[in-house]
Amino acid sequence: MGEFIDKAKGTADEVIGKAKVAIGEKTHDAELVAKGLAQEAKGHAEKIIGSAKGVLGDKL
């Protein structure tokens, strides 16, 4: 079950991160762009962890 939760959180973080980057670029807010990129990376990592849990059977 944790596999799907991690993947869902990862997808949400990636989408929110991309939105922050887009807004930051439009408003020339470098801090918001940086936060968005960090959140995208976090989302990507969560998705990888979710995939690993799927393979290992939630033992992570």
Rosetta blueprint (number, residue, H / E / L):
1 M L
2 G H
3 E H
4 F H
5 I H
6 D H
7 K H
8 A H
9 K H
10 G H
11 T H
12 A H
13 D H
14 E H
15 V H
16 I H
17 G H
18 K H
19 A H
20 K H
21 V H
22 A H
23 I H
24 G H
25 E H
26 K H
27 T H
28 H L
29 D L
30 A H
31 E H
32 L H
33 V H
34 A H
35 K H
36 G H
37 L H
38 A H
39 Q H
40 E H
41 A H
42 K H
43 G H
44 H H
45 A H
46 E H
47 K H
48 I H
49 I H
50 G H
51 S H
52 A H
53 K H
54 G H
55 V H
56 L H
57 G L
58 D L
59 K L
60 L L
